[in-house]
Amino acid sequence: MRRICIVLAALAATLVSAGCSAPHPHSPARAPSRPAGTLTFGHCVTRNPPSMGECVPKPQAVGAAPRASSGARCADWSVWQGYYPSTEGLHCVIIQGAYGLSEEPSVRSQIGDARAHGIPYGVYDFAEPGVNGAAEFRYLHELVPASPLGYATDNEVSGTFWRACEFVAEARNYHEPIILVFSYPGGYAAGGGGYCPGAKLWPSEWGIASPYPFGGFPASSIVIWQFCGGCGNNGADLDQDRGLIALGHPPKPKPPPTPAQRRAKEQRELRADLHLRTILRALEARHNCRNPPYHHPLPDTRAYKHACWGVWVPQGRAIDRQIVTLERELR
């Protein structure tokens, strides 16, 4: 089909050059999941002791009316959900492995629990101010050397947003296929955070119909969305899978075709090639691309020369060779 479109495009250019063309018509956000040692006060979240963080405002999200989630339900866990949180209704979890360069005490038991229930999991580091993002990734990777749904940096307090790309760059040095940046639109860009090549976005946006990207990330980078806080089992924040699980479970390669399937495919290709050759020969004859003598002067235009000698004639020769090969294989 693509080759036929190329042929028709060349024909259209030729007709335009011959004077046959038609006349031209006149944010929202809040702080995400609570890390270990976190206290909640009304409208903000703060680390305990205060020297480890600061109060993070949680303004009301703005957007269209909420709609039912169509993705699989996931959750993010920390020690606040207990060492063995309920997995009921969950299709994936992202587990806090560390805060800064300190191990989250529940990470190993929660990973074991997810494995025992057959739930794919990822891990994240709650970024601390003053700590290099690359060092946080190395620490997290040493704690959890294999993570089916990848590694995430949780950037939600000032002094950490701009370090997200340090985490991502180091994860890419380790050739990790899934790297996530977790944050919220009200703080990430304002705090110096930007697009990190190679990373996917995990936005925290509550009370809206659908997540939207921020910080220079494209909409296609959103693979999981935290859509509410404290509303899951054990007070877990809930997430909607938007492609993350598929990234962790790539499709198995298709089995090789049987001889009958291969022959049927070659027959379809031969019929398509014969049809295209008929079209090409008709165009060459109609526009005098070869076989002189010509009965009228040929257009001396770039479009005509490109159509004849840049598309139709060379493509016809290539199709002739393909037809010979297919007919030989089908004998």
N, C-alpha and C positions, 0 to 999 in steps of 0.2 A: 504493500500500500504506500509506503514511504517513497519508493522509487517512482510509482505512478504520479505521486504528488509533485515530485521534482520535474518529471516530464511535462506535466500540465502547467507548472509555474514557468518553465522555459517557453512553452507555447504562448502563454499569456504575455510574456515579455516581448515575444516576436510580434504578436498582433498589435501591441501598443506601438512598437517601432514602425509598423506599417500604417499607422493612423486609424486602427480599428477600435480603439478604446472608446468606452462610453464617456459622455460628458461628465465633468466633475461636479457633484452636488454641492449647490450653494450650501489619687489612687489610694489610694486605699491601702491599707495593710495593717499588720499587727506583728508582734514578735512571735516567732514560731515556737516549736516545742520547748518545754522547760528542760534545761540541762540539770545535771546533778547539783544539789545544793542551791536550788532556785526557790525564791519566795515570790508569791503573787500578791500584789496590792492593787485591788480595784482595776484600774485602767492601764497598768504597766507591769512589766516583769523585770525583776532585778536579781543579779547574782548575790549570793551570800558567801563571804562578806562583801560589802559594797566595793572594796578595792578591786575585786575581780570583774567588775562590770558596771553597768549603770542602768537606770530606769529606761525602758524602751517603750515609748508611747504606742498605744494600740487604737488608732482612730478608726471610726466606722468605715467599712469598705463602701465604695460607691459603684453602682452598676445596675444592670437590668435585673428584673425579678429572678430569683433562683429557679433553676429547672432541675429535673431529676437527673442524677448522674447516670451516664451510660457506660462508664468504664468500671473495671474491677475495683473493688474496695481494698485499700491498703491502710497501713498505720505506721506512725513513727514512734519508736519506743525509747525510753531512757529509764533510769533507775526509779523514776517516779511511778512507772507502771508496774513495779515489782520485778522480781527476778524471773518469774514465770507468768507473764501476762496471758490473758485469754486470747486465743487465736480464732475464736468463732467468727465466721463470716469474712475472714481476711484472705486475700490472695497474694499479698506480699507485705513485707515489713522492712523499714529502714531503721537500723538500730544505732543508738549513740554508742560509739566506741571510745571516744575520748573528749575531753574539753581542754583545749590547748595541748599541752604535753603531759596530761594526766589521764590515766585510764579510768573510764567509767566502770564502776564496780560490778554492774550487772551485765556487761557486754557478753561475757563468755556463756553465762547461763541462758541469756536470751537467744543467742545464736544456736545453742544446743536445743532449745525449745522449738525454734523455728525449723531446724533440721528434722527434729522428731515428728513434726506435724507436716513435713513436706512442703513448707512454705518458702519460696525464694526470698532472699534477704540481701540488703545492702547495708553499709555502715557509714556513719558520718562523724565528723569531728566538729564540736562546737568551738568556733574560732574565738580565741582570746586576744584582746588588745595587747600589742607589743610582742606578739609571737609570730615568727615568720611562717607564712603559709606553706612553703615547701617543707619546712621542718615538721609542721603538723601532719602533712601527708605522709612523710616518712615514718613518723611515730605511729600513725593509724595503720599504715601498711605492715609495720612490724608486729603490731598487735593482732591484725587480721590479714594474713598473707593472701587469702583467697576470699573474694566476695562476689557471689553470682550476679548481684545487681549493682556492683560497682562501689565507688567511693564518693562521698559528698562532703563538701565544706559548708558548714552552717554559719552564715554571716549575718548577724542580727544586731550587733552593738557597734557603736562608733569606734573607729580605729581598726576595724576588721574588714570592712567592705572592699577596700582597695587591695587587700591581700588575697582575695579569692583567686585571682589569676596566678598568684605564686603557687598555690595549692594545685591548680589545674596543670600548670606547666610542668611541675614535678611529677604529677601522675602520668602525664604524657611521656616523660622520660622513662617511666617504668612500663610504658606501652600498655597501660590499662585501657580497655575498650570503652568502659562506661564511667564517666566523670560527671558529677552533678554539682551545681551551684544552687544552694538554698538561700533565699532571702525574700524580702518584701519590697514592693515598689516605693513605699514612702521613705525608705532609708538607703537603699542600695546605691542608686545613682547619685543622690545627694551626698552620700558618704564617700564618693570617689570610685565606686564600683563600676566596672565596664564589661564589655563583651570579652569572654575568654575563649579563644579558638580551641575547638576540640571538646568543649563542655556542653552539657545539656542543662536546661533550666528547670529548677524545682521551686516554683513560686508559692509563697504563702499568701493567699488572698481569700478572705472570708466574706460571706454574705453577698456574693456576686454570682451571676449566671455562669460565667466561664472565665478562666484565667486569661490574662493578657501579659505579653512580654514586657520587659523593662531592661534598662542598662545596656541597650544595644543588641540584646539577644533577639533573634527572629522568633516568630510565633511557632515555627516548626521545631524549635529547640525544646519546647515544653513536653516532657515525657511523663511527668507526674505532678500532681497539683494538690497541695494541702488546702482543703476547702473549709475545714472547721477545726476548732481547738477544744480539747477536753471532752469531746462528744462521743468518744469510742469507749470500748471496754477498758476498765481500769483508768479512766480519764485520759486515754490516749488521743492525740490529734489524729484526725482521719485524712486520708489522701485518696485521690482518684488516679488510677493508672491511665496514662495516655500514651502508652508505647514502651514504658520501661520494662515491663515483664517480657515483651517480645524481644527487646534488646538482649536480655539475659538468656533467652531461649531461642536462638536463631533456628530457622526451619531446617530440618534434616535435608540433605541433598537428595534429589529425586533419583530413583533407581534408573539404570541405563535402559533405553528403550529395547523392546523385543525386536527380533527381525521383522515381524509383521508391522509393528509400529513404525520402524525406520523406513520400511518400504512405502507405507502409506504417506509418510511425511515427504519422501522424495517425489512421490506422484503428485502431491499437492504443489510442491515447489515447481515441478516441471510444467504443470498446467498454468501456473501463474507466470512463469518465464515465457511460455509460448504466447500467452495473451499480451504480455508487455512487448514482446518482439513484434507482434502484429501492429500494435500502436506505434512503435518507433518507426517501422518501415513505412507506414502510412504517412507519418509526419515528414520523414525524409523525402518521400516522393512528392508530397504536396508542396513542400517548400524548396524543392530542388537542392537538397543538401549534397547530393552526389548524382552520378550517372548523367554527365553531360551528353549531348548539347542541351543547353537551357533555352526555353522558349521565350523568356523575357529577362530583362536585366535583374540581377539579384540585388536585394537591399544591401547597401554598404554601411551597415550599422553595427554597433557593438553587440546589441541584443541579438541580432540575427546570427552573427558569427558565434556568439556564446551558445545559442540554442542548438545550432547545427553541429558545430565542431567541438563545443565544450560539453554538450549533454547528450544529444541524440545519437550521433555517430559512435563516440566512444562507449556509451552505455549499450548500444546495439551490439558492438563487438564483444563486450563482456558477457552479455546475455547469450550470445551465440556459443561462447565457450562453456558457460554453465549448462546450456541445453545439451551439448555434446557429452559433457561429463555425466549428467543425470541419466541420459538415455543409455550410456554405457553401463552404469550401475544397475539399471532396471532390467537389463537383458537377462 
